[in-house]
């Protein structure tokens, strides 16, 4: 992991966020920056100060302002899934910045994207970046994540201390997708698409009230939001210690579900399904 450096994060309506991640790559400083849009979405910008790759640009105006303010070129767009808050800004960005800018993803019917597939190496030249595509159905059938340079851009599959709702997939699909992500290296930085951390922690504390790491994460997240900073990225090791949806083999979690539902689920998929159903009505 490279030396950490803080830099401003925002757009024309600068909200004063700070994202403390800068990573050297091929002799350049590649930066990963969160651009807040809509109510609670983040568009992740991976850039070298000249060209930027955007992940899930759901709104155009703040991104155009961000690019213009930094005199930065839009190099490519990555899309995790087809929901409007992830693709809604793409048409306007291409209109303003060039229709030939490549869009990669499997956002069925939402945008004209170059299809990507499981395990496919995706290489970009300027900035010089490389990603591996992971298919993660559950939130939607077409959901993919992009893994590269120590970061996981996971859209609405994995949230900090939570996971996405099951709009199209099954509990078994989502659980399998989450377990794949949970098997990545400890220092993988989780870059999800929403600032849901505090709301997710409120539920997680109901499910695992005795989890000391979760209480510490709560204190840190509260301080970050009070200071106007995002709670992301967060390491996968921290998520495995605090995210109940990655801990569905834990007996204490099953006991909490039993207290809530009157039924003790089996570890794994059954625990995940019961936990997700509980969270849906929390």
N, C-alpha and C positions, 0 to 999 in steps of 0.2 A: 504494500500500500504506500502510495506516495505521501509526501508531506502535505498536510491539510492547509488550505488557504480559504478564507471567507471572501465572498463577493456578493454584490447586490443582486437581488432577484426580483423581477417585477415587469411592468410594462408601462404604458402611458398613464394608467391609473396606479402608479407605484404604491404598493401596500407595505413596502418596507421589509419584505422577506429577505432572509439571508440563507444561502445554501452552501454549507462548508465542505464542498467536494471539488478538488481539482486533481486530475491524474495525468502524468506524462505518458505520451504514446508516440513512438517513432520520432523522437526528438522534439515533438510539439507538446504543448500543454493542452490536453483535451479536457474541457470542462463540462460538467453535467449540472444543469440548472433547471429549476422548477419555475414555470411561468403560470401563475394563477389565472384561471378563467372561470366564467360562469359563477356559480355559487360556491363550489368547493372542489372543482376539478383542477388538476395540474397537467399542463403540457410539459413534457420533459424535452429540453433542448440539449443536444450533445454537440458541442462546437469547439472550434479551435481559434475563435476570435475572428475568423473570416467566413467560414461556411458552417451552417447549422443543419443538423438532422433533427426533425421534430417527431415526437411520439404522441399520437392521438390528439391532433389539433381540432378541438370541438368548436372553436370560435375563432374568427379571422382577425377582427379589429385589434385586440390586445397583442396578438402575435405580430401583426404587421407593425404596430408601434414599437414592439420590442426589437424587431429586426432593424427598423429604420433608426432607432435611437443608437444602436450599436454598429450601424453601417455594415450589416451582416447579410450574407447571401444565403438564401434557402437552397440547400443541396438535395434533400430527400425527405420523405415523410414515411414513417412507420405507423401501421394501424393494427391495434390488437383485436378489435371487433367492430361490429357494424352499428352500434348504438349512436344516436344523433350527437350526444355530448362528447363523442370521440371522433366523429368524422364531419361534424357540421360546418367546420371552417375550411375544409379542404378545397372546395370549388372556388371560393373567393381567393384563397392563397395562390392557387394555380393561375387564376385570372390576373392577379396583380404581379406575380413573381415569375410566370413562365409556365405554359401548359406542358412543357417537356420535362418538368421536374418529376422524377420517379416517385411513385407511391407503392409501397410494399405492404401486403397483408392479405387477409382472407375475409374482408368485410363484405359479405355476400350482399349484392344488390345495392349497397350504399355508395360505393365509390368505384371508379375504374382503377383497380389496383393490380399490380403484378403479383400473381399468386405465389405464396410461399408454402413450404411443406415441412413436415417434421424432420428435424435434424439437418435441414438445409443450411449450408454456410452462406451467409449474405455478406458480401464484401463491397464496401464503398471506397471511393478513391479520394475525394476531397470534401470533407476531412477523411483521412484514412482510418476506417473503422471496419470491424468485423463482428458479426453477430451469428449466433445459432438460433434457429427457430424451434420453439417448443409448442406443440399443440396441446392446449389445456381446455378441453370442453368442460362445460358445467354451467357457468354463467350464461354463455351462449354456445351453440354448437360450433361456431366458426372461430372461437377465441384462440389466439396464439400469444405467446410471450417471446420477447427478444432478449437473449442473454449475450452479453459482451462486455469485455474490459472491466470485469468485476461487478457489473450492474445487471440487475434483472428488471426489465421493463414489463410489468405484469398486468397492466390494465386493471380490470375488475375481477381477476381471479383471486389474487391474494392481496389483502389489505393489512395494514399494521394492526395487529390484535384482532383481525377479522378476516372475512372472505366475502366474495360477491354472492348476491342472491341467485337462486337457480331459476332463471327465466326460461331456459330451454333444455338444459341438461338434467341429469339424474343425480341423486346423492352419490351413487357409486362412481359416476364420471368425475364429479367435482372432488370427491375424496381422493381418487386416484391422481388427479391433476395436482392437488395440493401436496400429496406425498412425493410426487416427482420433484416439485419445487423444494420441498423440505430436505431432499437428499443432496442439494447443491452445497458447495463449500460454505463453511461457517461465515466467512467474511464477505460473502455476496451481499451487495447493497440492494435493498428492496425499494424499487421506484414504482409505486402504484399510482393510480390515476385520481385518487380522491383524498382529501383531508378529512378522514373519518376516524382518526385515531382516538380522540377523547370519547366519542360516542361508543366506539367498539370497546374501549377499556371499561366503560360503565357496565356493559354486559359481561365482559370477561370477569370482572370482579364478582358478579353474581354467580358465575359458573365456577370460579376458582378463588374464593375469598381468602384462602390461606396462602396464595402464591406471592411470596415476598418480592420476586423479580417483577411481577406485575404491578405491585404497589410502587416500586421504584420507577418503573416506566411511566406510571401515572403522574408521579411528581415531576419527572422530566418533561413530559408532554405538556402538562399545565404551564410550566415555566416557559417552554418554547412558544406556546400560543400567546401567552401574556406578553411576551417580548416581540410578537409579530413574526415569529419564525415558523417555518413548517416543521412538522414532526418527522419528516422524511428527508433523505433516505434513512433506513434503519437496517442493521445487519440481520442476516438470516439467523445467526445464533441467538440474537435477542428475540426474534420472533418465535423461534422454537421454544424458548423459555417462557413466553408470555401469551402466545396466541392459542386460545383453546381449540381452534379448528386444526391446529397442527399437533394436538396433544390428545387425540381421541383414543389413545391406548391407556390413558391414566385413570386408575380406579377412583381417585377422588372426584374426577370430572363425572364419571358414571354415577357416583353417589349423589352429586348435586342434581343431575338430571332426574334421578329416581325421586329425590325430594320434591322436584317440580312436577313430575308427571305421574309418579306412583309406579313407574316401571324402570327397571335397570336394564339398559341396552347392552348388547355385546360390544366388545371393543371394536374399533375400526369404523366401518361404514354405518352400522346401526347407531353408534354413538354420534357420528357426524350428522346423520339425518335428524336425530332427536335434537341435537344442539342447534342445527340450522333452523328447524321448525320453532324452537324456543326463541331464537334471536329474531325471527320474522315477526313475532308478536310482542317483543320486548318494548 
